[in-house]
């Protein structure tokens, strides 16, 4: 599209659909193009990436592992990272949660590049170790009903930013309940057990699994275990957001 045609296109688009913030609907000034206003962007609860556990939760100085990871009998991931915090309950002031819900449930695919930028910001330290990127799959019927797989859109946008190939490494073969709807850790583990299988792809030495939200870690872990069985030695995880949890609680009561 030529520069003149692009200006005309956006002028007509702005006439019928005035540009506004995706969260608070504040109108932008003429010629301004963004998804978020400065006020909403400033409200995003970003996770401090300077000192995090391998599961991605922030740690106080002096600790290298959270109680959960210290209690694990088997290490699956090298590192998981999340950009910010997620709140399941409806809260218009929780900007990142609103963005993700608008993207995922409101069908606003145009938000994928912005959310991929957040993935890039949080996951940049992992970039040198990654050979392939994959994503948490959906059941074909569920994907058709939604119109897209949000994790795949995010992974493909991130692949463009990093110049790394995106592969469909997994398939979902079992319907599951939303993990957030299950309160007991055993129920969450059982819900996701056997839900995936390996797809036809060429395994590499290290792969990154992308998803929109890290709720309890059960879904990412189930995917990672399958990929490890395929011969991949280094597994990494990256999500836009992480559900708010009590970071220091008895690991025996952790919701898996």
N, C-alpha and C positions, 0 to 999 in steps of 0.2 A: 504494500500500500504506500503510495507516494505521500510526502509530507502534507501537501495540500488536501488530498483526499482524506487523510487521517484527521486533519483539523475539522473538515466538514463533517466527517462521520461523528466525531465526538461532540461537535456543536449540536447536531441533530439529536444525538443520544441524550445530551444534557438537557435539551429542551423538554423531552418527554419523560426522562428519568433523571432528575437533578441529583448529582453525586452527593452522597451523605455517608456519615460514619455507619459502619455495619452493626455497631452495638447500640449507640445512643441516638442515631439518626440525625445528629447535628449536620447541617448542610456545610459543604466545603465551599471555599471561595472560588471564584472563577479561575479555571485553569489548574486547580489543585486536584491531584489524582492520588488517592490513597484508600485503604480499607478502614483505617482507624483515625480518629481525631487524636490530637496530642494528649488531651485529657484522658481518654480511654487507654491509650498506649501507656501512659504513666501509671495506670492502675493495675497493670498486669503483674501478678505475683510470680516473679522469676525465681528459679532455684539457683542459689549460689553454687556455681560449679567448681569453685576453687578447692574444696575439700569434701568429696563425696565418697560414700562406700561403693563397692563394686555393684551393688543393687541400685545405686543412683540416689539414695537418700543422703541429705547433707549431714555431715558429722561435725561434732565439736573438735577443736584442736586437741591433739593427744590421743585420739582414737583412730584406728585404721579400719575397723569393721564394726558394723552395727550388731546388736545382739542376735538378730535373725541370721545374718550371714555367718557369724561366729558359730552358730549352732547347726549349720548345715553339714550334713554328712558327705554330700557330693557337690562339687563346684561345677556348675553348668556354664555360666557366663563369665567371660573375662571382665566385661563392664557393661552396665546399663546406664543410660543417661536420659533425663527428661528436662524439657525446657522450663516448665512452670507447674504451678499447682492447679488441680482440678477440683471443682465442687459439684457433686451430683445434684444437690438441691437447687432449685431455681433461685438465682440471685442476680438481678440485673447489674449489680456492681462488680460481679465476678467476671471480668472481661474475657479472660482466656476460655473459661468454661462456656460462655455465651458464644464465642467464636466457633468453638468446636461443635457445639450443638447445632448452630446455624449451618455449618458445613455438613455435618453428618446427617442430621434429621431434616434440615430445611432445604437440602439439595443445592446449596450454594457452592458449586464446584470452583467458582472463581476465587474462593478463599484458599485453595490448595497451594498456590505459590507463596502466599504470605506465611502459612503454617509450615511450609517446607523451609522457609528462611529461619523460622524458629528452630526447626530440627538442625539446620546447619549451624546455628549459633551454639546450641547445646552439644552437638556431636562433633564439632570441628577437631577436638583432640583425638578422636577415634579414626578420623579420615585416613591417616597413613597406613593403618593396619587392615583396612577393608579392601577385599578383592571383589566381592559381589554384594548386592543389596537385594533383600527379599522382603516379604510383607506377610502379615497374618491374613490368611484367606477367609473368604465367606462361602457359605453354601451357595451353589449357583442360583437356586430359587430366591434366596434372600437378596443376593446381589441384583438379580433382575428386578425384584420389587423396589429396591432402593434406587436402582439405576446406575450404581457404581459401588466399588469397594473403596471406602475412604482411605484405608491403609495402603492400597495399591497406588491411588492417586498421589499420596504423599511420598511414597517410595520413588515413584517415577519422576516427580518434581525434584526430589533430592538427588536422584541419579544424574539429572541434567546439571545441577549445581556442582556436583563433585566429579562428573565425568566418569562415573562408575556404572557398569552394566547392572540392570535390574532383571532378576530372574524370578519366574514363578516356581519356587522350590517346594511348595506345599499345597495340598488340597484339603478342603474341609469335607468330611464324609458323614458327619453326624450333626443333627440339629441339637443345639444347646440353649439353655436359658442364659439370659444376661448374668454375668458373674456378679454384678452389683446387686442383683435381686436375691442372692444367696448369702445368708449371714454366717453359716458355719463353715470352717475351713475344710472339713472333710467333704461337705456338699460341693464346694467349689472345685476341689480336686476331682471328685467323681464326675461332676458335670462336664469337665473338659477332657477327661481321660478317654483316649481312643477317638477323639474328634477329628484328628488330622492324619494324613498319610503323605509320604514323599511323592512329589510329582517327578516327571521325567526332566532332569536337568543335569548338567555336568558339575559335580561338586568341586569346590576349591578349598584352599586352606583356611580362609577366614570369611565370614559372612555377617552382615548386619541385618537384623530383623526389625522392621518398622511397624509401628502401630500408632493409633491416635492417642489412646490413654492407657497408662499403666494403673490398673486398679489394685490387684493383689499380687500380680506376677505369675499367676497360675497359667495363663494363656501363653505368655512368652516362654515360660519354662517348658511347657509341653511341646511347643514348636521347636525349641532349642534341642531338646533331648532327641527328637526324631532326626534333626539335621546332624547331630553329633554321631548318630548311628550310621549315617551315610558316609562318614569318614572325615567330616569337617572338624578340625581340631580347635578352632577359635571362634566362639560365638559372641556377638555383641548385640545389644538391644538399644533402640532409640524411640522415644515417644514424644509427642508434643507436650503432654501433661502427665502428671502423676496425681492420683487421688490422695487427698489429705488423710494422713493416718497419724496415730500416736507413734512417733518414731522410736521411743524407748519404752517398750512394754515387754512383758514376758513372752519370749519367742514361742513358748508352748501354746499360746493363745493367738498366735498370728494367723490371720485369714490367708490361706495360701491361694 
